[in-house]
Amino acid sequence: MYNNGHISHWLDQHPRHRISRAKHPPKSRQDLVIAGGGLSGLWTAYYAKKRFPNWKISILEAHTIGYGASGRNGGWMSTLLPGKPGIYEKAANLQGKDGKALVSRFQQVMIDSIYEALDVLVAEDIAADQKQGGQVLVASTPAELRRAHRAFNSAVAYGYGDADLRILSRDEVKSEINLGSALGGLKYSHTVSLDPAKLTLGLASAVEKMGVEIYENTRVDRIAKGVVFTDSGMVATEHAISTLESYSNLLEGTVPGTSTRSVIPVNSSMIITRPIADHHWQRIGWNQGQCLMDAAHTFIYAQRTADNRIAIGGRGNPYRYGSGHSGQGAVDSRTVRLLSAKLQSLFPKLPFEVAHTWRGTIGVTRDWCAGLYYNEENGIGTVRGYAGHGVTATNLAARTLVDRIAGDETELTQMPWNDHHSGIWEPEPLRWLGVHSMYRLFGIADSYEQKRNLSDTSLIARAAGRIAGVDT
């Protein structure tokens, strides 16, 4: 029998996350208060303390450090943008800017952020099992292969160079990871696999050593100019930043860039196996720390862990009515079966046993693009909507927020996610019906494309993409 929930396997392996910090928020006036103890909040505290060493900085977390997506994700520090390049381009063009050039630069800044984060891990002696093996996207049907090639062309058009991305043949995919079926794929060069709990907890320790105060079990209820309201009292502050990501809807309307239904929490579920024997790894390969995803509409993401497990995730049951959250992360048995079946299809001859299952939520805006905001008049800012691409983006967001707090005009403050408005989601029950219909149609499309051996994306998937507002 496997563990189910307990936040995640990553955190379950690290008792440090159970060490409770002070509940009551600070009584003295702060220079910066951050709502949310995930990677966005921790990185923001880190760079703010570097820039302003004498500042009083506090992080207020409703549960424990890493309770949200930062402690539950697949462990990818990826080069993928937290949004749709074409949408960012159009928005920039409407402002009279060169949208294509701006998004291309945004892509390179995102890649640079991986190396910035890795440098900090070395400087702060944070061991997060980080391994830079790149990212393999595998296509197992002709339609998936066509989508992979379109993804390559789009990536090149929006800033990827020869050193960043290349097309893989069938044999080249198998030399990376010996999968059961592969027609070809892509290799993203810079992606890093890691243990997200070790990253998050290590960063928390680093900022505490710098003098940042972390208050757990302290829920932020509202943010106003000069004050943050919590369930344990008020905190006076010069600046306040919300980094609640999928929990941003809990503060909708109280921070810039948020309004009713601006962000919804979308579930992503994971399973992790027990350690797999060495003789199986000799056949599979997968020994360079590569992250793995596929080109299916109902895509998966996976990594080989430092202790020789496979961690694999996917959407499963994607959304709870009324934008509900995932709590302690228990996963329904159907989703466990789906992810187990997907893992078995990737490695047909591999015996494995599921050790732990969990679920978390990612923040998704209506156009699937992240937005970053800071209001100089009231000193309030936020970032939200990473849509599953936040491990790298949190570092870039933090540095950008600190530049904006400081009032500096830098290259980072010109990137197109600054003050990007995504619109709002439909009211219930339309929202629930739309999200579930989209994922249901994507699942049908994957099966249809495979059975018919289609050479391109089906009309079913294109319809689902129109419902979602995403490209297919």
N, C-alpha and C positions, 0 to 999 in steps of 0.2 A: 504494500500500500504506500502511496506517495503522500508527502506533505502537501497540503492545499491551503494557499493563502499565506498567512504569517508575513505579510507585506511582500517579501520576495526571498528567493534562495540567496541572493547576494547578501542581503542584510541579515538573514537568518544565520549565515556563517560568521558574522562579525558581532560578537556580544557588545562591542563598544557602543552600538546604536541604542542599546537598552539603558545606558547610563544617563539618567535624567538630569537635565540642567535646570537651573532656577526657573520657577514658573512666573513669579511676579515681575513685571517689566520695570525698567529703570525709573527712578523718581526724578533724577536730574535731567535737565534739558539736553537733548542730543543734537549733534550736527547732522546725523543721517540715521534714519530708521528704515530697515528693509523688512517688508512683509514676505515671508517665505524662506524656508531653510533648505532649498534645493540648490542646484548648481548655479542658476542665475543669481540668486541672492548671495551665495558664498563668493562667487567670482566678483560680483559688484563690491562686496565688502573688502575683498582682497585688493582690488585696484584702487578703491577709494582710500584705503589706509595707506597704500603706497604713495598716492598723490598728496594726501593730507594726513600725515602721521600724527598730528595733534588732535585730530577730530575724535569726538565720542561717537562711536558707531555701534548700533545694536541690530541684531537679527531677531525677529519675532516669528516663531514657528508654531503652528496650531497643534502639531503632533510631535514628531521627533525628526531630527535631521535626516533628510533623504526619504521621508515617508511617501512623497509623491513620485512623479516620474523619474526623478534623479536616482532613486534607489531601486527602481523596478525595470529599467530599460534593458535593451539587448546588449549594451556595452560596446557601442560603435561610436568612435570619434570620426565622423564621416565628412566628406567634402560636399555633400549634397546641400543645396540651399534650402532654407526653411520657407519655401514658397515657390510659386510658379514664375520662372524667368519672364515669360511673355506678359504676365500681368504686371510685374514690376516695370517692365519696359514701357508698356502703354501708359502707366501712371506717370512715369518720368517724362515721356514725350508730351503729355498734356501740360506739364509744367514748363515746357520749352527747353527741356534738356535732351541730350543724346542718350536715349534710353538704352539702346543696345550697348554702347560703350560703358555706360554706368553699371549695367547688370554684369557685364563681363569683368569689370573691375571688382564688383561685389563678389563674384565667384573666386577671383584670385585672393581677395582679402579673407574669404572663408577658408581657403586652403592654407593661407599663412597662419590662420588662427590655430590650426592643429599644431604647428611647430611652436607657436607661442605657448600653448598649453603644455606641451611636452617639456619645454624649457622650464616652466614653473614647477612641474613635477620633479624635475631634477634638482632645481634650486631649493625646493622645500622638502626634499627627501620623501616624496610621496610615492610609495610602491603600489601601483594599481594593476599589476600584471599587464602593463601596456606593451603591446607588440605591434609594430607597424608593418603589417603584411599586405595591406591593400584590401580591396573589396572586389569580389567576383560576382558578377551578375550572370546567371546561367539561363539560357533559353532551351526549353525542352520540346517545343512545337514550332512549326514554321511561322505561325502568327506571333509567337513570343520572340522569335529571331528577328522578324521584321520590326517589332517594337524596339528591340534592343538596338538595332541599327539606326532607327529613328532617334532613339535616345542619344546615341553617339553623335549624330549630326547636330542635334539640338545643343548638346553639351559643348561641342566645338564652336558652334555659332555664338554661344554665351560664355566664352572665356576659357574653356579647357584647352591646354596645349598638348603637344606630343608626349611630354613627360608626365602628364596628368591622367591620361586615359588612352586605352587602345582596345581594338577589337580582337577577340580571341576566337580561334577556330575550335572545332570539336576536340581535337587532340590537345590543344593548348588549355582548354578548360579542364580536361581530365588530368593533365600534368599538374595543375594547381590543386584540384580536388577530384578524386576518382568517383564521379557521380554515376548513378545507374543509367541515366539518359541525359544527353547533352548534345545539342546541335551546334552550339557556339555560345558566345557571350561577350562580356566586356570586363576589363580589368581597370578599376580606379586605383591609382598608384598610392595615394597618401593615407588612406583610411587606417585607423588604429583600433584594434580590439583591446578591451580592458574589462576590469571588474568595476562596475559603476559604484558599488558601495564603497570599495576601497578608495576610489577617486573622491567621492563625496565626503566620506568621513575624514579622509586625509586632508582635504581642503578645509574642512571645519576645524581640525586641530591647528592647521597653519594660521588661520585668521585669528583664532583665540590666542595663539602665541604673540600675535601682533597687537593684541589689546582689544579686539572686537568682542563684544559680549553677545552670547547666544542665549535666548530665552525660549525653551521648549514648552509645549502645552499652553501656549499663549496665543489665542486666536485673535486676529485682527478683524474687527467688525466694520470699520469705516475709516476713511482717511480724509482729512480736511486740511486746509492751509494751516500749517504750524502745529498740527496735532494728529496723533494716531490713536484711535479708540480701540481698545481691546476688551476682552471679557474679564480682564483683571484690573482695568483702570486705563487712564489716559497717559500718553507719553507726548511731551512737548518736543518738537524737533524743527530744525531749519529746513531739512529736506526729507522727503518720504518717497520710497520706491516700492511698488508692488511687483513681486516676481512670482505670482501664484500660478501662472501658466494655466493648466486645465481647471484650476480652482478660481480663476479670475472672475467667473460669473458670480461668485459669492460677494464680490465688491463692485459689481457692474454699476456704472454711473457715478462712482465716487473717485475714480482716477481718470486721467486723460486717456482718450483712445478707447474707452469702454462705454458701452451703452447696453440697454436691455438686449440680450441674445447676441452679444458680439462674439462670444466664445462658447463652444460646447465641448464637453469632455467625451472623447471617443475612446472606447476600450481597446486595449491591445493585450493579448494574453501570451504567456510563455510557459513552456515546459523545459525541464532540464533533466538529462539522464544521469544515471549513476556512472562512475568512471568506466570507460571502455578499455578493454584489454589492449596491450601493445600490439599483438599480432593482427588485430583488426585495423589499427592505425597504419600499420605497414602497408596494408592493401589500399586504404582510403587515401593516404597522404595527408593533405591538409595540415602541414607541419610548419607553415610560415606565419601563422597568426592571421590568415585571411578571414575577413568577414564574408558571409555568403548570403545572397538574396536571389530570388528568381524573377522572371519577367511576366509571371502570371498576374492577372488583375487582382486576385486575392493573394497577394504576394506574401512571402515569408522572409524572415531575416534570422541569421544564425551565426554562431561562432563556436569554435573549439576552445574550451576553457583551459586555463593553466593546469588544472588537475585532470585533464583528459575526459571531460564530459562534452556533450553537445547541448547547447542552449539554443532553442528555436522558438520563434514567436510569430504571431499573426493576429488578425483582427478577431476571429471567432464571433462571439456575440457582441456587436460593435457599440451599442448605445442603449442606455437606460432612459426610460420615459422621464421627461422633466429634467433632463441633464443631470441625472444622478451620478454619483461617484462610486468607486469600486471598493471603498472600505478597506478591509484587511486583505483584499485581493483574491478571495476564493473564486475558483473557475468551475464552470459547469462541465459535467462529464462529456457532453457532446463536443465541446471545444477541445478538450483533452484528446478525444478520439481523432478529431480532425487533424490536430497538430502531429499526433503520433503517426497517423496514416501518411501525412506529408513527409515526415522524416523517413518512414519506411520506403516510400516511393523514391526518395533521393538516394537511399542506400539499401537496396532490396535484400542484400545478404547480411545485413548488420543486425545481430541480436542486441537489443537494448532494453533497459528497464527505466521507466520514468521515476525520478526521485522527488521532484518538487514541481508544483504548478502554481502560477500566480497571475494576477491581472493588475494592470494600472491604467491610468487615463492620460491621454495626450490632449493638449488644447488645440482646437481647430476653429479657424475663422471661416466665414462664408466663402471667401475666395481661396482658402487654403494657404494664405500668405501671412507670415509673422509681421507684427508691427511694433515699433519702439517709439515711445513718446516721453517728452519732458516739458513741463510748463514752467517757464522761468518766473512767472508772476506768483504762482502759489507754491513752487518748489516740489511739485508732485510729478512722479513719472511712473512708467510701467513698460514691460515688454511681455508679449504673449503671442500664442499661436504658432509654436514651432512645428506642429503637425508631425511629430515623430522624428524631427531632425535637429534635436536640441543640444546634444552633448558637445558638439563643436560650437554651435551658434550661441550657446550661453556665454562662452568666453568672449566672443566678439561683442555680444550685446552688453556685457558688463563694461568693457572698455569704452564702448560708445556712450553708455549712460554716464559714466564718470566724466567723459569729455563734455557732455551736455550740461551736467551739474556744474562743472567748472566754468562754463560759458565759453569754451574754446570751439572755434570752427576748425575742424580737422577733416581729413579724408573720411574718417569713420562717420562723422556726423552728416556727410553727404550721401551715404549709401541709401539705396532706394527704400529700405524698410523703415527709415526714419519718417514718422508721422504718416505711415501708410494706413489708409482707411479701407476696411474690407467689407463694409456693409454689415447687415445683421441676418441672423438665421430666422427662418419662418417660425411662427408660434406652433405650440402643440395643438392637435396631434400631427400636424403636417410635418413637423421636424422629425418626429419618430418614424413616421411612414416613409419619409424621404430617405433618411439614412439607412433604414433597414431594407428598403426597396433597392437602393443603390448596391449594397453589398450582396443582396440576394441575386440581383441581375449579374453582377460581376462573377459570382460563383457559377451561375448557369452558363455564362459566356465562356469561362475557362473550360468547362466540360464539353460544351458545344464545339469550341475550336479544336479541342483535342480529338474528339470522336470523328469530326469531319475532316481533320487534318488541314484546316484552313490555312491559307498562305498569308492572311492578314487579319486584323482585329475585326470581330463580328459586329453586326449592327446592334446586337443586344448590348455589348459592352459600350458602344458609342452612345446608346440611349442612357445607360447608367452614368456615363461620364457627363452627359448634359444635365442630369438630375443633380449630380454632385458639384458641377462647375469645375471639373478637372479634365485634363487632356487624357486621351486613350491612344 
